Amino acid sequence: MPGQEDIEVTCELLAERLGELDEAPPLAILPIYSQLPSDLQAKIFEKAPDGVRKCIVATNIAETSLTVDGIMFVVDAGYCKLKVFNPKIGMDALQIFPISQANANQRSGRAGRTGPGHCYRLYTQRQYKDELLTNTVPEIQRTNLANVVLLLKSLGVQDLLQFHFMDPPPQDNILNSMYQLWITGALDNTGSLTPLGRQMVEFPLDPSLSKMLIVSLDMGCSAEILDPFGLIEASTHQPVDLDF
């Protein structure tokens, strides 16, 4: 299933439909998604009691991140959630997209790893061949490139539009990222890296957060920026200071 909400609704519907059946065989319905607590995630690996079948409702983390023994049947809905950057509004968003053929093949491989198995796809063979992409769109083509642009500028790459990316991202994303860096002062009017931008490269953060951290030192509020809830100061009774 694409995400957490879809999984929770599916689990509720399964339990409801089972309750409507007369003398239905017992079925353990187990959800699995990234935000689920680890103790609940571990339940999918436990052996089911005798006479009880397991039904695991999972996101695409079950494609490669998890291997559960004893899975004989896989039902592939054909959708997943991908993080996509919208350059017009400058924000990332999780959106539901059809999976690629590579994803479909990976999902079918989850069935019958320890014995014969079957994969039931909720889409037609024509849709698989004609409508699904061969491979998933590379992440560099659908995410915010501000960190990438800043790093390449620090390495001496001047003309990013002519840079030989393995998977070239849309030019709109590159130009939008350069505009964001110019707004924050990391790039000057000629597109070159500024001294502030050189400092921002050193932080493993989004450029806007790096700028906020650096400016907080001049404004005398670095402790509040680093620890907005006062946890460090409350536990150590020592003021927090930054020394660049």
C-alpha beads as a LAMMPS data file, in Angstrom:
LAMMPS data file: protein, C-alpha beads

244 atoms
243 bonds

1 atom types
1 bond types

-500.0 500.0 xlo xhi
-500.0 500.0 ylo yhi
-500.0 500.0 zlo zhi

Masses

1 110.0

Atoms # bond

1 1 1 0.000 0.000 0.000
2 1 1 1.223 3.566 -0.601
3 1 1 1.306 4.890 2.975
4 1 1 0.362 4.670 6.633
5 1 1 -3.239 5.878 6.228
6 1 1 -3.929 3.359 3.455
7 1 1 -2.485 0.559 5.586
8 1 1 -4.580 1.445 8.636
9 1 1 -7.776 1.627 6.553
10 1 1 -6.958 -1.676 4.852
11 1 1 -6.359 -3.407 8.197
12 1 1 -9.694 -2.120 9.517
13 1 1 -11.542 -3.286 6.388
14 1 1 -9.928 -6.730 6.573
15 1 1 -10.942 -7.137 10.216
16 1 1 -14.470 -5.931 9.404
17 1 1 -14.899 -8.307 6.459
18 1 1 -13.552 -11.254 8.481
19 1 1 -16.108 -10.493 11.186
20 1 1 -18.887 -10.743 8.619
21 1 1 -17.878 -14.258 7.537
22 1 1 -19.210 -17.357 9.267
23 1 1 -16.513 -19.567 10.772
24 1 1 -13.689 -17.719 9.010
25 1 1 -10.222 -19.204 9.649
26 1 1 -8.213 -17.086 12.120
27 1 1 -6.065 -14.404 10.491
28 1 1 -3.401 -12.234 12.145
29 1 1 -3.467 -8.807 10.446
30 1 1 -0.075 -7.106 10.899
31 1 1 0.710 -3.593 9.579
32 1 1 4.257 -2.478 8.816
33 1 1 5.432 1.030 7.882
34 1 1 8.398 3.217 8.800
35 1 1 6.659 5.235 11.539
36 1 1 5.396 2.140 13.354
37 1 1 7.089 1.527 16.759
38 1 1 9.878 -1.046 16.565
39 1 1 8.174 -3.476 18.965
40 1 1 5.119 -3.603 16.698
41 1 1 7.303 -3.923 13.603
42 1 1 9.001 -6.965 15.126
43 1 1 5.678 -8.834 15.250
44 1 1 5.770 -9.523 11.515
45 1 1 8.885 -11.679 12.016
46 1 1 7.373 -13.777 14.818
47 1 1 6.059 -17.209 13.946
48 1 1 2.282 -17.343 13.831
49 1 1 0.495 -19.716 16.200
50 1 1 -0.588 -23.062 14.774
51 1 1 -3.643 -22.719 12.570
52 1 1 -3.326 -18.938 12.243
53 1 1 -2.365 -17.264 8.971
54 1 1 -0.436 -14.017 8.809
55 1 1 -1.542 -11.115 6.624
56 1 1 1.102 -8.391 6.431
57 1 1 -0.028 -5.030 5.064
58 1 1 3.116 -3.093 4.137
59 1 1 4.421 -0.032 2.319
60 1 1 7.226 -0.287 -0.231
61 1 1 9.756 -0.812 2.584
62 1 1 8.866 -4.509 2.177
63 1 1 10.371 -4.454 -1.339
64 1 1 14.028 -4.383 -0.335
65 1 1 14.402 -3.419 3.335
66 1 1 12.614 -6.428 4.838
67 1 1 12.622 -10.154 4.139
68 1 1 9.880 -12.128 5.844
69 1 1 10.030 -15.907 5.565
70 1 1 6.935 -17.885 4.733
71 1 1 5.234 -15.324 2.466
72 1 1 3.410 -17.327 -0.194
73 1 1 1.130 -14.676 -1.718
74 1 1 1.701 -10.997 -2.546
75 1 1 -1.040 -8.553 -3.564
76 1 1 0.492 -5.568 -5.400
77 1 1 -1.686 -2.441 -5.502
78 1 1 0.657 -0.799 -8.005
79 1 1 1.179 2.498 -6.160
80 1 1 3.794 4.061 -3.898
81 1 1 4.578 7.420 -2.319
82 1 1 7.515 9.464 -3.616
83 1 1 9.023 12.693 -2.345
84 1 1 8.716 15.281 -5.103
85 1 1 10.030 18.854 -5.074
86 1 1 7.804 21.544 -6.561
87 1 1 10.078 24.397 -7.769
88 1 1 7.131 26.809 -8.082
89 1 1 6.367 26.742 -4.343
90 1 1 9.817 25.622 -3.180
91 1 1 8.566 22.716 -1.071
92 1 1 8.867 18.924 -0.997
93 1 1 5.701 16.845 -0.898
94 1 1 4.893 13.148 -0.636
95 1 1 2.691 12.216 -3.580
96 1 1 1.177 8.943 -4.720
97 1 1 2.498 7.650 -8.062
98 1 1 2.241 4.380 -9.999
99 1 1 5.224 2.139 -9.363
100 1 1 7.799 1.290 -12.033
101 1 1 8.317 -2.079 -13.701
102 1 1 11.435 -2.543 -11.569
103 1 1 9.344 -1.999 -8.416
104 1 1 6.722 -4.464 -9.673
105 1 1 9.356 -7.131 -10.297
106 1 1 10.859 -6.520 -6.867
107 1 1 7.452 -6.860 -5.208
108 1 1 6.676 -10.090 -7.019
109 1 1 9.992 -11.454 -5.756
110 1 1 8.734 -11.183 -2.158
111 1 1 6.404 -14.141 -2.784
112 1 1 7.688 -17.670 -2.447
113 1 1 11.253 -16.964 -1.369
114 1 1 11.219 -20.144 0.704
115 1 1 8.779 -22.076 -1.488
116 1 1 6.280 -21.753 -4.347
117 1 1 4.401 -18.453 -4.344
118 1 1 2.134 -16.192 -6.363
119 1 1 1.846 -12.428 -6.924
120 1 1 -1.550 -10.907 -7.683
121 1 1 -1.270 -7.520 -9.390
122 1 1 -4.200 -5.119 -9.252
123 1 1 -3.433 -3.801 -12.729
124 1 1 -3.433 -5.342 -16.186
125 1 1 -0.554 -6.672 -18.247
126 1 1 -1.130 -3.855 -20.754
127 1 1 -0.771 -1.257 -17.989
128 1 1 2.422 -2.940 -16.835
129 1 1 3.950 -2.804 -20.312
130 1 1 2.597 0.524 -21.607
131 1 1 1.949 2.763 -18.598
132 1 1 4.587 1.899 -15.991
133 1 1 8.066 3.396 -16.288
134 1 1 10.918 0.940 -16.668
135 1 1 12.688 2.351 -13.606
136 1 1 11.773 4.784 -10.836
137 1 1 12.601 8.439 -11.550
138 1 1 15.999 9.119 -9.886
139 1 1 15.772 11.101 -6.671
140 1 1 18.028 13.880 -7.977
141 1 1 15.357 14.677 -10.593
142 1 1 12.553 15.142 -8.049
143 1 1 14.063 16.710 -4.919
144 1 1 15.382 20.070 -3.740
145 1 1 18.864 20.625 -5.176
146 1 1 19.987 23.464 -2.891
147 1 1 22.500 21.268 -1.051
148 1 1 23.770 19.743 -4.298
149 1 1 24.206 23.149 -5.951
150 1 1 26.002 24.525 -2.891
151 1 1 28.355 21.545 -2.780
152 1 1 29.160 21.730 -6.501
153 1 1 29.826 25.468 -6.221
154 1 1 32.241 24.804 -3.351
155 1 1 34.045 22.262 -5.560
156 1 1 34.596 24.884 -8.256
157 1 1 31.824 23.958 -10.707
158 1 1 30.608 27.231 -12.208
159 1 1 28.231 26.307 -15.045
160 1 1 25.802 23.896 -13.425
161 1 1 23.471 23.823 -16.421
162 1 1 26.255 22.238 -18.496
163 1 1 27.471 19.905 -15.738
164 1 1 27.410 16.231 -16.789
165 1 1 25.035 14.678 -14.278
166 1 1 24.456 10.942 -14.636
167 1 1 20.726 11.691 -14.376
168 1 1 20.323 15.398 -15.274
169 1 1 17.690 17.098 -13.080
170 1 1 15.205 19.593 -14.571
171 1 1 16.764 22.998 -15.237
172 1 1 13.906 24.660 -13.340
173 1 1 15.015 22.853 -10.176
174 1 1 18.626 23.974 -10.615
175 1 1 17.667 27.585 -11.307
176 1 1 15.245 27.634 -8.379
177 1 1 17.936 26.253 -6.065
178 1 1 20.429 28.873 -7.250
179 1 1 17.817 31.579 -6.643
180 1 1 17.250 30.284 -3.106
181 1 1 20.993 30.311 -2.437
182 1 1 21.247 33.862 -3.809
183 1 1 18.409 34.954 -1.503
184 1 1 20.194 33.461 1.526
185 1 1 23.495 35.109 0.525
186 1 1 25.360 31.914 -0.296
187 1 1 25.829 33.041 -3.924
188 1 1 26.624 36.519 -5.230
189 1 1 25.141 38.260 -8.273
190 1 1 27.511 36.378 -10.606
191 1 1 26.597 32.964 -9.178
192 1 1 29.899 32.529 -7.334
193 1 1 30.182 31.219 -3.789
194 1 1 30.360 33.902 -1.081
195 1 1 32.292 33.621 2.210
196 1 1 28.955 32.969 3.915
197 1 1 28.224 30.218 1.409
198 1 1 31.622 28.690 2.152
199 1 1 30.613 28.479 5.825
200 1 1 27.225 27.031 4.988
201 1 1 28.806 24.156 3.043
202 1 1 30.380 22.856 6.252
203 1 1 27.016 22.152 7.892
204 1 1 25.143 18.890 7.160
205 1 1 21.897 20.869 7.030
206 1 1 19.558 22.499 4.572
207 1 1 21.166 25.804 3.461
208 1 1 18.403 27.883 5.067
209 1 1 19.008 26.146 8.412
210 1 1 22.774 26.620 8.051
211 1 1 22.233 30.342 7.446
212 1 1 19.969 30.545 10.501
213 1 1 22.588 28.847 12.681
214 1 1 25.389 31.123 11.474
215 1 1 23.353 34.324 11.853
216 1 1 22.219 33.269 15.347
217 1 1 25.816 33.664 16.545
218 1 1 25.840 37.360 15.579
219 1 1 22.415 37.901 17.134
220 1 1 23.341 36.182 20.394
221 1 1 20.644 33.522 20.237
222 1 1 22.609 30.420 19.205
223 1 1 21.492 28.544 22.339
224 1 1 17.823 29.050 21.471
225 1 1 18.407 27.970 17.861
226 1 1 20.381 24.854 18.800
227 1 1 18.054 23.847 21.619
228 1 1 14.668 25.576 21.277
229 1 1 13.139 23.581 24.154
230 1 1 15.954 24.332 26.612
231 1 1 16.783 20.675 27.167
232 1 1 20.568 21.048 27.149
233 1 1 20.641 24.024 29.484
234 1 1 18.088 22.454 31.804
235 1 1 20.053 19.230 32.118
236 1 1 23.569 20.679 32.411
237 1 1 22.783 24.118 33.888
238 1 1 25.418 25.481 31.521
239 1 1 24.813 28.033 28.745
240 1 1 25.298 26.810 25.189
241 1 1 27.773 28.714 23.031
242 1 1 28.976 28.357 19.462
243 1 1 32.542 29.043 18.403
244 1 1 33.111 29.101 14.666

Bonds

1 1 1 2
2 1 2 3
3 1 3 4
4 1 4 5
5 1 5 6
6 1 6 7
7 1 7 8
8 1 8 9
9 1 9 10
10 1 10 11
11 1 11 12
12 1 12 13
13 1 13 14
14 1 14 15
15 1 15 16
16 1 16 17
17 1 17 18
18 1 18 19
19 1 19 20
20 1 20 21
21 1 21 22
22 1 22 23
23 1 23 24
24 1 24 25
25 1 25 26
26 1 26 27
27 1 27 28
28 1 28 29
29 1 29 30
30 1 30 31
31 1 31 32
32 1 32 33
33 1 33 34
34 1 34 35
35 1 35 36
36 1 36 37
37 1 37 38
38 1 38 39
39 1 39 40
40 1 40 41
41 1 41 42
42 1 42 43
43 1 43 44
44 1 44 45
45 1 45 46
46 1 46 47
47 1 47 48
48 1 48 49
49 1 49 50
50 1 50 51
51 1 51 52
52 1 52 53
53 1 53 54
54 1 54 55
55 1 55 56
56 1 56 57
57 1 57 58
58 1 58 59
59 1 59 60
60 1 60 61
61 1 61 62
62 1 62 63
63 1 63 64
64 1 64 65
65 1 65 66
66 1 66 67
67 1 67 68
68 1 68 69
69 1 69 70
70 1 70 71
71 1 71 72
72 1 72 73
73 1 73 74
74 1 74 75
75 1 75 76
76 1 76 77
77 1 77 78
78 1 78 79
79 1 79 80
80 1 80 81
81 1 81 82
82 1 82 83
83 1 83 84
84 1 84 85
85 1 85 86
86 1 86 87
87 1 87 88
88 1 88 89
89 1 89 90
90 1 90 91
91 1 91 92
92 1 92 93
93 1 93 94
94 1 94 95
95 1 95 96
96 1 96 97
97 1 97 98
98 1 98 99
99 1 99 100
100 1 100 101
101 1 101 102
102 1 102 103
103 1 103 104
104 1 104 105
105 1 105 106
106 1 106 107
107 1 107 108
108 1 108 109
109 1 109 110
110 1 110 111
111 1 111 112
112 1 112 113
113 1 113 114
114 1 114 115
115 1 115 116
116 1 116 117
117 1 117 118
118 1 118 119
119 1 119 120
120 1 120 121
121 1 121 122
122 1 122 123
123 1 123 124
124 1 124 125
125 1 125 126
126 1 126 127
127 1 127 128
128 1 128 129
129 1 129 130
130 1 130 131
131 1 131 132
132 1 132 133
133 1 133 134
134 1 134 135
135 1 135 136
136 1 136 137
137 1 137 138
138 1 138 139
139 1 139 140
140 1 140 141
141 1 141 142
142 1 142 143
143 1 143 144
144 1 144 145
145 1 145 146
146 1 146 147
147 1 147 148
148 1 148 149
149 1 149 150
150 1 150 151
151 1 151 152
152 1 152 153
153 1 153 154
154 1 154 155
155 1 155 156
156 1 156 157
157 1 157 158
158 1 158 159
159 1 159 160
160 1 160 161
161 1 161 162
162 1 162 163
163 1 163 164
164 1 164 165
165 1 165 166
166 1 166 167
167 1 167 168
168 1 168 169
169 1 169 170
170 1 170 171
171 1 171 172
172 1 172 173
173 1 173 174
174 1 174 175
175 1 175 176
176 1 176 177
177 1 177 178
178 1 178 179
179 1 179 180
180 1 180 181
181 1 181 182
182 1 182 183
183 1 183 184
184 1 184 185
185 1 185 186
186 1 186 187
187 1 187 188
188 1 188 189
189 1 189 190
190 1 190 191
191 1 191 192
192 1 192 193
193 1 193 194
194 1 194 195
195 1 195 196
196 1 196 197
197 1 197 198
198 1 198 199
199 1 199 200
200 1 200 201
201 1 201 202
202 1 202 203
203 1 203 204
204 1 204 205
205 1 205 206
206 1 206 207
207 1 207 208
208 1 208 209
209 1 209 210
210 1 210 211
211 1 211 212
212 1 212 213
213 1 213 214
214 1 214 215
215 1 215 216
216 1 216 217
217 1 217 218
218 1 218 219
219 1 219 220
220 1 220 221
221 1 221 222
222 1 222 223
223 1 223 224
224 1 224 225
225 1 225 226
226 1 226 227
227 1 227 228
228 1 228 229
229 1 229 230
230 1 230 231
231 1 231 232
232 1 232 233
233 1 233 234
234 1 234 235
235 1 235 236
236 1 236 237
237 1 237 238
238 1 238 239
239 1 239 240
240 1 240 241
241 1 241 242
242 1 242 243
243 1 243 244
